């Protein structure tokens, strides 16, 4: 049985108000996951665009600085 099917089986007997609350929570998790994926895409795009700025002779001094 898939996770989605397990969620469905557990949610079936819930009263309408609790089922709606569960639905809202699942929608929140889905939105949060989409935001995380978008942030990853934006971070990757920034790295690609800035690569020429970060990788040059004048910038080498910063390579030894500890990252957070």
N, C-alpha and C positions, 0 to 999 in steps of 0.2 A: 504494500500500500504506500503510495507516495505521500510526501509531507502535506501537499495540498488536500489530498483525500482525508488524511488524519485530521487536519484542521476542520474540514467540512463535517466529519463525523462528530467531532467534539462540539461544533457550533450548532448543529441541527437541533438539539433539544433546548438550547438557550431561549429564554424569553426574548421577544423582539427588541426590547431596549438594550439588553446585553449583547445581542447579536449585532446591533447597530454600532455599539461601542467597539466591539471587536473589529468590525469592518473599518471603522475610522482609524483604529490603531494599525491595521494592515495597510491602509492607504498611506498613513504617516510613514511607516517603514519603507514602503515602496518609493515615496517621495524622497526620503532621506537617502536611499540607495541611488536614486537618479541624480541627486545633488552631488553625491560623492563621485559618481562616474563623470559628471560634468566638470567637477573640480580637477579630477585627474587629467582630463582632456586639456583643460586650460593650462595646467601646470606643464604638461608635456609640450604644448604649443609654445609656451614661454621659453622653455629650455631650448627648443629648436631655434627660435628667433634670436635668442641671446647668445647662442653658442659662439658666434664670431667675436662677441664682446668679451666673453669669459676666457676664451682660448687664444690668447695672444701674448707676446713676449712681455709687454708692460704689465700684464695682469698676473704673471707668474708669482710675484711676491705674496699674493693672497692665497695661493694654494696650500701654504703651510698653516694657515689660520684654522683653529679648531671649529668645526661646524656644530651648530646647536642641535 
